[in-house]
Amino acid sequence: MRKIRVFETPDELNAAAAELFFEIAEAAISQRGQFAVALSGGSTPAPVYKILSERYRSRLDWKSVFFFFGDERNVPDDSPESNYRMGNEALFSALPLHHDSVRAWPTWREVPEKIAEDYADELDHFFRGFPRFDLILLGLGTDCHTASLFPQTSALAEKEEIAVANWVEKLSDFRFTLTFPLINNAANVVFIVSGKEKAEAAAQVLEGEFRPDEFPAQFVDPENGTLYWLVDEAAASLLNRNKF
């Protein structure tokens, strides 16, 4: 099931994304005693995380929340480019978390393949089987990539592994990412898309010809879950509103 919601301003988008996170988390904790989420990196979700750390700090049982990351850059966890560092500064440091609540990619290792292998093992151990996240947050690049699943990269075709080191030629570096089989097994997947510079990508993914090798975010289609697209007016400016 796909749900597209358009918000007038980025502030309204961020507030709605935080509220949806809270609702899904509260339901999961009520039903199963814990909530597992894979966070998105980059700059777009940072305001959402800040809202969660401030407005929802006392409203959720944060010790029952377990954080993973959908992808990570090939940098130390104290680098300004690290998704973990952004999450820690915007969210984790302000919350009363359990000591093992945050599961970061082990980028301190030197071999990229070993980093991905260790993270896959972490996921296997936590879920005790094929991972099914309660929520996966995703962003959208101007080139239609999501997580670190970039156009024309080998990870797009991955069918077996759940976490891989993905060589990205235009970056001349590895990126670490969860794969589409795992993403599409989630109970809820939420894209958060903001800004005029994302308008063409949003239109290509949501309404364009199905060419997922060029527009990887088109591969996101949860088999037994709900797919949300939360988009502000600027990012939605090229969409046909009559289709949703």
Secondary structure as UniProt FT lines:
FT   STRAND          2..7
FT   HELIX           10..32
FT   STRAND          35..39
FT   TURN            44..45
FT   HELIX           46..55
FT   TURN            57..59
FT   HELIX           62..64
FT   STRAND          65..69
FT   STRAND          71..73
FT   TURN            77..78
FT   TURN            80..81
FT   HELIX           83..90
FT   HELIX           92..94
FT   TURN            99..100
FT   TURN            107..108
FT   HELIX           112..127
FT   STRAND          135..138
FT   TURN            142..143
FT   TURN            147..148
FT   TURN            151..152
FT   HELIX           154..157
FT   STRAND          163..168
FT   HELIX           169..171
FT   STRAND          173..178
FT   HELIX           180..183
FT   TURN            184..185
FT   STRAND          188..193
FT   HELIX           196..198
FT   HELIX           199..207
FT   TURN            212..214
FT   HELIX           216..219
FT   STRAND          226..232
FT   TURN            233..238
FT   HELIX           241..243
//
